[in-house]
């Protein structure tokens, strides 16, 4: 088979983290980090297997624990490959300080912030080793973060215990100044029918908030709604659109071992290395890489003849593996969630259309919207009056 060029790579530069999030899939934290030699070999490898550009996301653990290494990698890549390698960051933001932001601004490095909602929701799951919540520090640096990049994405995870917080949590994130909220469920958790009923009520309430926001011209992105509306108003998802593990998307562990995705790295022990598809020294193991791509691309039995095929916005081979132990087996909770959520989304979209909400029509039907919206956002306030 012909593989895709690698377009996105997660560079897992440390297994260590200053938090102990209850739903973390990265395994036990340990003070093992990537060496500079391995990091530079990883950059050389990625440059060799990408075509025009490869976007590298610093990952962990918490990558800011290895900020000096991060700086060295950015310098090395820039000196050797120019703008062929672009950098991004996924962070819990609890270690962020002004000097970090200055570096990111200078090198054009944008990042996503893990924050689960309001203080109650966030601190119940995202705490440090002593059990203390991490919400307050994130909020304390948020003004500087959003000044650097007003489009910084808030990444939120919902577990059964926090389902009742979803509406207030999402609204609080937008009130804090975020414009983009990417929210997903922990599909490996023990979800019950009662939990989903609570979540349905939260989504229904959020639909009212979303409608009001767009009616008032407030530009917000909420992934559970936006991604599903797009599959109705624009085009359905194809294989590889949502998850292209081992193909255009890969991950590299601190050891230099290559994995299909960060969710399959674990602690990079011999047991986890059964998921590997090569290493930065010798390159890809073609047969292993092909096996993972084939598993991810195969038609899923549960998706056959499903009315939501192409509209389901949850598919991810790594999520399947984490929840069921198989990349090709979709966990039932995903199907239940999509069947519950889609009618709410369609009702919302119908209402936005019937009420002739201008922002809705521009956002989902005008292909120039991302550009025109950005130009509008850049206008000085006095020019808009």
C-alpha positions in Angstrom: 0.0 0.0 0.0 1.0 3.6 -0.4 1.3 5.4 2.9 0.6 9.1 3.3 3.3 11.6 4.1 3.5 12.3 7.8 1.7 15.6 8.4 1.2 15.5 12.2 3.4 14.1 14.8 3.2 14.1 18.6 6.6 14.4 20.2 6.3 12.9 23.6 9.3 14.5 25.3 8.6 13.3 28.8 6.7 10.6 30.8 6.6 12.9 33.8 3.8 15.3 34.8 3.1 17.6 37.7 -0.6 16.6 37.6 -2.4 13.3 38.3 -5.5 13.6 36.3 -8.0 10.8 37.1 -8.8 9.9 33.6 -5.2 10.1 32.1 -4.4 7.4 29.6 -0.6 8.0 29.7 0.0 5.5 32.5 2.2 5.9 35.6 4.3 9.1 35.7 8.0 8.7 35.8 11.0 10.9 35.4 12.0 9.7 31.9 12.5 12.3 29.2 13.7 12.4 25.7 17.5 13.0 25.2 18.6 15.8 22.9 20.2 13.2 20.6 17.0 11.3 20.3 15.0 14.5 19.8 17.2 15.7 17.0 17.0 12.3 15.3 13.3 12.5 15.6 13.2 15.8 13.8 15.5 14.4 11.1 13.2 11.4 10.7 10.1 13.6 10.5 11.7 15.8 7.9 12.5 12.8 5.8 9.0 11.3 5.9 7.0 14.5 5.4 6.6 16.4 2.1 5.8 20.1 2.4 5.4 20.6 6.2 5.1 18.5 9.3 3.4 19.9 12.4 5.0 18.6 15.6 3.1 18.9 18.8 5.1 18.8 22.1 3.3 16.3 24.3 3.8 14.4 27.5 3.4 14.0 30.4 3.6 17.7 30.7 6.1 19.0 28.1 6.8 22.3 29.9 8.8 20.2 32.4 11.3 19.9 29.6 11.2 23.5 28.4 15.0 23.7 27.8 14.8 20.6 25.6 11.9 22.1 23.8 13.9 25.2 23.0 16.8 23.2 21.7 14.5 21.2 19.4 12.9 24.3 18.0 16.3 25.9 17.4 17.7 22.7 15.8 14.7 22.3 13.5 14.7 26.0 12.5 18.5 26.0 11.7 18.3 22.8 9.7 14.9 22.7 8.1 13.6 26.3 8.1 9.8 26.4 8.2 9.3 22.7 7.1 8.8 21.8 10.7 6.0 23.7 12.6 5.6 23.4 16.3 2.5 23.2 18.6 2.0 22.4 22.2 -0.5 20.5 24.4 -0.2 21.7 28.0 -2.1 21.7 31.3 -0.9 25.4 31.6 -0.1 25.1 35.3 3.6 25.8 34.7 3.1 28.6 32.1 4.9 31.8 32.8 5.5 35.0 30.9 8.9 33.8 29.6 7.3 30.7 28.1 4.8 32.9 26.3 7.5 35.2 25.0 9.3 32.2 23.5 6.1 30.8 21.9 5.3 34.2 20.4 8.7 34.6 18.9 8.6 31.2 17.3 4.9 31.2 16.3 4.1 28.2 18.6 0.4 27.9 19.4 -1.0 25.6 22.0 -4.1 24.0 23.4 -4.9 24.2 27.1 -6.4 21.4 29.0 -9.2 22.8 31.2 -12.4 20.9 31.9 -14.9 23.6 32.7 -15.7 25.5 35.9 -13.6 25.1 39.0 -15.7 22.3 40.5 -15.6 20.2 37.3 -12.0 20.8 36.6 -10.5 20.4 40.1 -12.4 17.1 40.7 -10.4 15.5 37.9 -7.3 17.5 37.2 -5.4 17.7 40.5 -1.7 17.5 41.5 0.0 14.6 43.4 -1.2 16.1 46.7 -4.8 16.2 45.5 -4.9 20.0 45.0 -6.8 21.4 42.0 -5.1 23.2 39.2 -7.9 25.5 38.0 -6.8 28.8 39.7 -3.3 28.9 38.2 -4.7 28.4 34.7 -7.2 31.2 35.2 -4.4 33.5 36.6 -2.3 33.2 33.4 -5.3 33.1 31.0 -5.3 36.8 30.2 -1.7 36.6 28.9 -2.5 33.3 27.0 -5.4 34.8 25.2 -3.5 38.0 24.5 -0.9 35.9 22.7 -3.5 33.9 20.8 -7.2 34.8 21.1 -8.1 31.5 19.3 -6.4 29.3 21.9 -8.4 26.0 22.2 -9.7 24.8 25.5 -9.6 21.0 25.6 -12.2 19.5 28.0 -12.9 15.9 29.0 -16.2 14.8 30.5 -16.5 11.8 32.8 -19.7 10.4 34.3 -19.0 12.2 37.6 -18.9 15.6 35.9 -21.7 15.1 33.4 -24.0 17.3 35.5 -21.4 20.2 35.2 -21.3 20.2 31.4 -23.6 23.2 30.7 -22.1 25.4 33.4 -18.6 24.3 32.6 -18.8 25.1 28.9 -20.5 28.4 29.5 -17.8 29.3 32.0 -15.0 28.5 29.5 -16.6 30.9 27.0 -17.0 33.5 29.8 -13.3 33.2 30.6 -12.6 34.3 27.0 -12.1 31.1 25.1 -13.7 31.0 21.7 -13.0 27.4 20.9 -14.0 24.5 23.2 -13.1 21.0 22.1 -14.9 18.6 24.4 -15.0 14.9 24.4 -16.1 12.1 26.7 -13.8 9.6 28.4 -15.2 6.7 26.5 -13.3 4.2 28.5 -15.2 5.2 31.7 -18.2 3.3 33.0 -21.1 5.3 31.5 -24.6 4.3 32.5 -28.0 5.1 30.9 -28.6 7.5 33.8 -25.4 9.3 33.0 -26.4 9.7 29.4 -29.8 11.1 30.4 -28.1 13.7 32.5 -25.8 14.5 29.6 -28.8 14.8 27.2 -30.3 17.4 29.5 -27.0 19.3 29.6 -26.7 19.3 25.8 -30.2 20.5 25.4 -29.6 23.4 27.7 -26.4 24.2 25.9 -28.2 24.2 22.6 -30.2 27.2 23.9 -27.0 29.0 24.9 -25.4 28.2 21.5 -28.5 29.5 19.6 -28.5 32.7 21.7 -24.8 33.3 21.2 -25.0 33.0 17.4 -28.1 35.1 17.2 -26.2 37.8 19.1 -23.3 37.5 16.7 -21.0 35.9 19.2 -18.5 33.7 17.4 -18.0 30.5 19.4 -17.0 26.9 18.5 -18.2 24.0 20.6 -17.1 20.7 19.0 -20.0 18.5 20.0 -22.3 20.8 18.0 -20.1 22.3 15.4 -18.5 19.1 14.1 -21.9 17.4 13.7 -23.5 20.5 12.0 -20.7 20.5 9.5 -21.4 16.9 8.4 -24.9 18.0 7.6 -24.3 21.4 6.0 -21.0 20.6 4.2 -19.8 17.1 3.7 -19.7 13.7 5.6 -16.5 12.4 7.1 -14.4 9.9 5.1 -11.9 7.4 6.4 -8.9 9.1 7.8 -10.6 12.5 8.3 -11.0 12.1 12.1 -8.3 9.7 12.9 -5.4 8.7 10.6 -3.2 6.9 13.1 0.0 5.3 11.8 -0.4 7.1 8.5 -0.4 10.9 8.3 -0.5 11.0 12.1 2.1 9.4 14.4 3.6 9.7 17.8 7.2 9.4 19.1 8.0 8.3 22.7 10.9 9.6 24.7 12.9 6.5 23.8 12.5 7.3 20.1 10.2 4.4 19.5 7.4 5.4 17.0 3.8 4.6 17.8 0.5 5.1 15.8 -0.8 7.6 18.4 0.0 9.0 21.8 -2.7 6.9 23.3 -0.8 3.8 22.4 2.5 4.8 24.0 1.6 4.2 27.7 4.9 4.0 29.6 6.8 2.7 26.6 7.5 -0.6 28.4 8.1 -3.9 26.5 4.3 -4.6 26.9 3.4 -1.3 25.3 6.0 -1.6 22.6 3.8 -4.3 21.0 2.0 -1.2 19.6 5.2 0.3 18.0 5.6 0.8 14.3 9.4 1.6 14.2 11.9 3.9 15.7 13.7 7.1 14.7 17.0 5.3 14.2 15.8 2.8 11.7 12.5 4.3 10.5 9.2 2.6 10.0 8.5 -1.0 10.3 6.4 -1.2 7.2 4.4 -4.3 8.0 3.5 -3.1 11.5 2.5 0.3 10.1 0.3 -1.3 7.4 -1.4 -3.5 10.0 -2.5 -0.5 12.1 -3.6 1.6 9.0 -5.6 -1.4 7.7 -7.3 -1.9 11.1 -8.2 1.7 11.3 -9.5 1.9 7.7 -11.5 -1.3 7.8 -15.3 -0.9 7.8 -16.6 -1.3 11.3 -19.3 -3.9 11.8 -21.3 -1.5 14.1 -21.2 1.2 11.4 -22.6 -0.9 8.6 -26.0 0.4 7.5 -25.9 3.0 10.3 -27.9 6.1 9.4 -25.2 8.2 11.1 -22.3 6.8 9.1 -20.4 9.8 7.8 -22.0 12.1 10.4 -20.7 10.5 13.5 -18.0 12.8 14.8 -16.5 10.6 17.5 -14.7 7.9 15.5 -11.1 7.3 16.6 -9.2 4.1 16.3 -7.2 5.0 19.4 -10.3 5.6 21.5 -11.7 2.2 20.2 -8.5 0.5 21.3 -8.5 2.1 24.7 -12.1 1.3 25.4 -12.4 -2.2 23.8 -8.8 -3.4 23.2 -9.3 -3.3 19.5 -8.8 -0.5 16.9 -11.6 -1.9 14.8 -14.2 -2.4 17.6 -16.2 0.7 18.3 -17.3 0.9 22.0 -21.1 0.9 22.4 -21.0 4.2 24.4 -19.9 6.0 21.2 -22.9 4.8 19.3 -25.3 5.6 22.2 -23.8 9.1 22.6 -24.1 9.9 18.9 -27.7 8.7 18.7 -28.5 10.8 21.7 -26.7 13.9 20.6 -27.5 14.1 16.9 -31.2 14.9 17.2 -30.3 17.7 19.6 -27.8 19.1 17.1 -30.2 18.7 14.1 -33.0 20.5 16.0 -30.5 23.3 16.8 -29.4 23.6 13.2 -33.0 23.7 11.9 -33.8 26.5 14.3 -30.8 28.5 13.4 -31.7 28.1 9.7 -35.4 28.9 10.1 -34.7 32.0 12.2 -32.3 33.2 9.5 -29.4 33.6 11.9 -26.7 35.3 9.7 -23.7 34.1 11.7 -24.9 30.5 11.4 -25.3 30.7 7.6 -21.9 32.4 7.2 -20.2 29.9 9.5 -21.4 26.8 7.9 -22.2 27.8 4.3 -19.7 30.4 3.3 -16.3 28.9 2.5 -14.6 32.3 2.9 -15.8 32.6 6.5 -12.6 31.6 8.3 -10.7 34.4 6.4 -13.4 37.0 6.5 -14.1 36.3 10.2 -10.4 36.8 11.1 -10.3 40.1 9.2 -13.3 41.3 11.2 -11.7 40.2 14.4 -8.6 42.3 13.5 -10.5 45.5 13.0 -9.9 48.1 15.7 -13.0 48.6 17.8 -13.4 52.2 16.7 -13.5 51.1 13.1 -16.5 48.9 13.8 -18.5 51.8 15.2 
